[in-house]
C-alpha cells in the first residue's frame, strides 16, 4: 500500500509525466531530456531521482552518462495490481468479521442483534451457516435452530430472508447458496 501511495504521489507532477513520456519512446539521459522539456539539467535530475525512488524508472551507467529507462514491468501491469493488494484486504476483512462475531456472540449465544447494518449482516451470515443449503426447513425447524442462538427467532428469521440468506416459499425455508 505504501508503494502505491509513493507511486501515485510521484505521478502527480507535470514534469515527471513529461519525463515518463520521453522515456516511453526510448532510454535517455539527463541533458537530452532537459533540452526536450526546456528545463535545467538539475531540475530533470531532481525529478528523475524521485521517479527512480518510486520504482518508475531505472538508471544505468554507460561510459560518461547515466541512462534512464522506464521500469516496463511496472507499466505493463494493470493499475489494479498496484492498487489492490488482495491478501491485505482479505486479512483486514477477516479480522473485522471476527471482531464483530466476538463482540456479539458469547458462548455460542447472540447477545443482541447489532444496530449497524454491516455488523448485523456479519452476525446473521454466521447464523445462516447452521442451515444446510441442500435441505428445506419448516418454520418450526427454523425457529428451533435460531432459538439455540437468540430468543427473538421471528426477527432473525425475517432478517435472514430480507438479506437473501434464506428463501421462503409457502412456509418452507431454504438456505441460499453463496457463489
C-alpha positions in Angstrom: 0.0 0.0 0.0 2.8 2.4 0.9 4.4 1.7 -2.5 1.2 2.5 -4.3 0.9 5.8 -2.5 4.6 6.7 -3.3 4.0 6.0 -7.0 0.8 7.9 -7.2 2.3 10.9 -5.4 5.3 10.8 -7.8 2.9 10.8 -10.8 1.1 13.9 -9.5 3.6 16.2 -11.2 3.5 17.5 -14.8 7.3 17.5 -15.3 7.5 13.9 -14.2 4.7 12.8 -16.5 6.6 14.6 -19.4 9.8 12.8 -18.5 8.0 9.4 -18.4 6.5 10.2 -21.9 10.0 10.8 -23.2 11.3 7.6 -21.6 8.4 5.7 -23.0 9.8 6.4 -26.5 13.3 5.2 -25.5 16.1 5.3 -22.9 17.6 8.8 -22.4 20.0 10.8 -20.3 19.5 14.0 -18.2 20.8 16.6 -20.7 18.8 15.3 -23.6 15.6 15.2 -21.5 16.3 18.7 -20.2 16.7 20.1 -23.7 13.5 18.4 -24.9 11.5 19.8 -22.0 13.3 23.2 -21.8 14.2 22.5 -18.1 17.5 22.8 -16.4 19.5 19.5 -16.0 19.4 20.0 -12.3 15.6 20.1 -12.3 15.4 17.0 -14.6 17.9 15.2 -12.3 15.7 16.0 -9.3 12.6 14.6 -10.9 14.4 11.5 -12.2 15.6 10.7 -8.6 12.0 10.9 -7.4 10.9 8.6 -10.2 13.7 6.2 -9.5 12.9 6.2 -5.8 9.3 5.3 -6.6 10.5 2.5 -8.9 9.1 4.0 -12.0 12.5 4.4 -13.8 15.8 2.6 -13.7 19.2 4.0 -14.1 22.4 2.5 -15.5 25.8 4.0 -16.3 27.3 3.8 -19.8 30.7 5.5 -20.2 30.1 9.2 -19.3 26.3 9.2 -19.0 23.7 7.9 -16.6 21.0 6.4 -18.8 17.4 6.3 -17.6 14.7 3.9 -18.7 11.2 3.1 -17.8 10.5 0.2 -15.4 8.5 -1.6 -18.1 7.3 -4.4 -15.8 5.5 -1.8 -13.6 3.9 0.0 -16.5 2.8 -3.3 -18.2 1.0 -4.4 -15.0 -2.7 -3.4 -14.7 -3.4 -0.5 -12.4 -5.5 -2.8 -10.2 -2.3 -4.8 -9.4 -0.8 -1.7 -7.9 -3.9 -0.5 -6.0 -5.5 -3.7 -4.8 -3.1 -6.0 -2.9 -5.7 -8.6 -2.2 -4.3 -10.6 0.7 -4.0 -7.4 2.9 -7.6 -6.5 2.3 -8.9 -10.1 2.9 -6.9 -10.3 6.2 -8.3 -7.0 7.4 -11.9 -8.0 6.5 -11.5 -11.4 8.2 -10.1 -9.7 11.3 -13.0 -7.2 11.3 -15.6 -10.0 10.9 -14.1 -12.0 13.8 -14.1 -8.9 16.0 -17.8 -8.4 15.3 -18.6 -12.0 16.0 -16.6 -12.0 19.2 -18.5 -8.8 20.3 -22.0 -10.2 19.7 -21.6 -14.0 20.1 -20.7 -15.1 23.6 -20.6 -18.8 24.5 -22.4 -19.6 21.2 -25.3 -17.2 22.0 -26.2 -14.0 20.4 -26.3 -11.2 23.0 -28.2 -8.8 20.8 -28.7 -8.0 17.1 -26.3 -5.3 16.0 -27.9 -2.0 15.2 -25.3 -1.3 12.5 -26.3 -3.0 9.2 -22.9 -4.3 8.2 -22.4 -5.9 11.6 -25.9 -7.3 11.6 -25.2 -8.9 8.2 -22.0 -10.5 9.5 -23.8 -12.0 12.6 -26.7 -13.2 10.5 -24.4 -14.8 7.9 -22.8 -16.7 10.7 -26.1 -17.9 12.0 -27.2 -18.9 8.5 -24.2 -21.3 8.3 -26.2 -23.6 10.7 -28.6 -24.3 7.9 -27.8 -26.9 5.2 -28.3 -25.4 1.7 -29.3 -28.9 0.4 -32.2 -29.2 2.8 -35.6 -27.4 3.3 -36.8 -26.4 6.8 -40.3 -25.8 8.1 -40.9 -22.6 10.1 -40.9 -24.7 13.3 -37.5 -26.2 12.5 -36.1 -22.7 11.6 -37.3 -21.4 14.9 -35.8 -24.3 16.9 -32.3 -23.7 15.3 -32.4 -20.0 15.8 -33.7 -20.3 19.3 -30.4 -22.1 20.2 -28.7 -18.7 19.5 -31.2 -16.0 20.1 -34.6 -15.7 21.7 -36.3 -13.4 19.1 -36.3 -16.1 16.4 -39.0 -14.2 14.4 -36.8 -11.2 13.9 -33.8 -13.2 13.0 -35.8 -15.4 10.6 -37.3 -12.3 8.9 -33.9 -10.6 8.7 -32.2 -13.6 7.1 -34.9 -13.7 4.4 -34.7 -10.0 3.9 -30.9 -10.2 3.5 -31.2 -13.0 1.0 -29.5 -15.6 3.2 -32.7 -17.7 3.3 -35.6 -18.1 0.9 -39.2 -18.6 2.0 -41.9 -20.3 -0.1 -45.2 -21.1 1.5 -43.7 -21.6 5.0 -40.8 -23.7 3.7 -37.3 -22.2 4.1 -34.1 -23.0 2.2 -30.6 -21.5 2.7 -29.4 -19.6 -0.3 -26.1 -20.8 -1.7 -23.3 -18.3 -1.9 -21.4 -18.1 -5.1 
